[in-house]
Amino acid sequence: MRTVTLVQSIVTALVVALAFAARAETPADFLRSFEVAARQEQAGFTGFSAARGAAFFTSTHGRAWSCAACHTRNPAAEGRHAKTDKPIAPLAPAANAERFARTDKVEKWFRRNCNDVLGRACTPAEKGDVLTYLMSVR
């Protein structure tokens, strides 16, 4: 009887662990989500571009800051917040596996950072271009 209970406990723990692993998000998951939204928003959407993402990342868009102002021109390197000088972990997923792993964090930081850089929310196409660029950085 004890062996059965132990086996049931182990099986239950494995099922729970697999369920969490199956729900883990990756940069590719976010890219697919941005693509669905971009196709709904733009009839002529043709895909994301790392080149457009790099240009977006380094441009100020008529405001004081660009993404690179805090994240550096090399998103695989540690950055520093332009105002507080607080360290910022690398943004490129290849350099920091924790980036683009949780919906709540991705939504929070795109909302804040797009507002700082653009003065508005980023479009799904802009998010997809930036993420495509960041995924290309090694």
C-alpha positions as CSV (number, residue, x, y, z in Angstrom):
1,M,0.0,0.0,0.0
2,R,2.8,2.4,0.8
3,T,4.5,1.7,-2.5
4,V,1.3,2.5,-4.4
5,T,1.0,5.8,-2.5
6,L,4.6,6.7,-3.2
7,V,4.2,5.9,-6.9
8,Q,1.0,7.9,-7.1
9,S,2.7,10.9,-5.5
10,I,5.6,10.6,-8.0
11,V,3.3,10.3,-10.9
12,T,1.2,13.3,-9.7
13,A,4.4,15.4,-9.3
14,L,5.5,14.5,-12.8
15,V,2.2,15.4,-14.3
16,V,2.2,18.8,-12.6
17,A,5.8,19.5,-13.6
18,L,5.0,18.5,-17.3
19,A,1.9,20.8,-17.2
20,F,4.1,23.7,-16.2
21,A,6.8,22.9,-18.7
22,A,4.1,22.7,-21.5
23,R,3.0,26.2,-20.5
24,A,6.4,27.7,-20.6
25,E,6.7,30.5,-23.1
26,T,9.5,31.1,-25.5
27,P,10.4,34.1,-27.7
28,A,9.0,32.1,-30.7
29,D,5.6,31.8,-28.9
30,F,5.5,35.6,-28.5
31,L,6.5,36.1,-32.1
32,R,3.6,33.9,-33.2
33,S,1.2,35.9,-31.0
34,F,2.5,39.2,-32.4
35,E,2.2,37.8,-36.0
36,V,-1.5,36.9,-35.4
37,A,-2.2,40.3,-34.1
38,A,-0.2,42.1,-36.8
39,R,-2.2,40.2,-39.5
40,Q,-5.4,41.2,-37.9
41,E,-4.3,44.9,-37.7
42,Q,-2.6,45.2,-41.2
43,A,-4.2,43.7,-44.3
44,G,-0.9,43.7,-46.2
45,F,1.3,42.4,-43.4
46,T,4.2,40.4,-45.0
47,G,6.2,39.3,-42.0
48,F,8.7,40.7,-39.5
49,S,12.1,42.1,-40.2
50,A,15.3,42.0,-38.1
51,A,16.6,45.0,-40.1
52,R,13.4,47.0,-39.2
53,G,13.7,45.8,-35.6
54,A,17.4,47.0,-35.4
55,A,16.5,50.4,-36.8
56,F,13.6,50.7,-34.4
57,F,15.8,49.6,-31.5
58,T,18.4,52.3,-32.2
59,S,16.1,55.2,-33.2
60,T,14.7,57.9,-30.9
61,H,11.5,58.3,-32.8
62,G,11.5,62.0,-32.1
63,R,11.8,61.6,-28.4
64,A,14.8,61.7,-26.0
65,W,15.4,57.9,-25.7
66,S,15.7,54.9,-27.9
67,C,15.6,51.3,-26.7
68,A,19.4,51.3,-27.0
69,A,19.7,54.3,-24.6
70,C,19.2,51.8,-21.8
71,H,19.8,48.4,-23.4
72,T,22.9,49.5,-25.3
73,R,23.5,49.1,-29.0
74,N,24.4,45.5,-28.2
75,P,21.3,43.9,-26.6
76,A,23.4,40.9,-25.6
77,A,25.3,43.1,-23.1
78,E,24.1,44.4,-19.8
79,G,22.6,47.9,-20.0
80,R,21.9,50.7,-17.5
81,H,18.7,52.7,-17.1
82,A,19.2,56.1,-18.6
83,K,17.6,57.9,-15.7
84,T,18.4,55.8,-12.6
85,D,21.6,54.1,-13.8
86,K,20.2,50.9,-12.4
87,P,21.7,47.8,-14.2
88,I,19.5,46.0,-16.8
89,A,20.1,42.4,-17.7
90,P,20.8,41.6,-21.3
91,L,17.7,41.9,-23.5
92,A,18.7,39.4,-26.2
93,P,17.2,35.9,-25.5
94,A,20.5,34.2,-26.5
95,A,22.2,36.1,-23.7
96,N,19.4,35.9,-21.1
97,A,17.1,33.0,-21.1
98,E,14.7,34.7,-18.7
99,R,13.8,37.3,-21.4
100,F,10.6,36.7,-23.2
101,A,9.6,33.8,-21.0
102,R,6.5,35.2,-19.2
103,T,3.5,37.0,-20.7
104,D,3.0,39.3,-17.7
105,K,6.7,40.5,-17.9
106,V,6.7,40.9,-21.7
107,E,3.4,42.9,-21.7
108,K,4.6,45.0,-18.7
109,W,8.0,45.9,-20.3
110,F,6.7,46.5,-23.8
111,R,4.0,48.8,-22.4
112,R,6.5,50.8,-20.3
113,N,9.3,50.9,-22.7
114,C,7.2,51.7,-25.8
115,N,5.6,54.6,-23.9
116,D,9.1,55.9,-22.9
117,V,10.5,55.6,-26.5
118,L,7.4,56.4,-28.6
119,G,4.9,58.1,-26.2
120,R,2.4,55.4,-27.2
121,A,1.9,51.6,-27.3
122,C,3.9,49.6,-29.8
123,T,2.0,48.0,-32.6
124,P,2.2,44.2,-32.9
125,A,4.3,44.6,-36.0
126,E,6.8,46.8,-34.1
127,K,7.0,44.3,-31.3
128,G,7.5,41.5,-33.8
129,D,10.2,43.4,-35.7
130,V,12.1,44.2,-32.4
131,L,11.8,40.6,-31.1
132,T,12.9,39.2,-34.5
133,Y,16.0,41.5,-34.2
134,L,16.6,40.5,-30.6
135,M,16.4,36.8,-31.5
136,S,19.0,37.3,-34.2
137,V,21.6,38.8,-31.7
138,R,24.0,36.2,-30.5
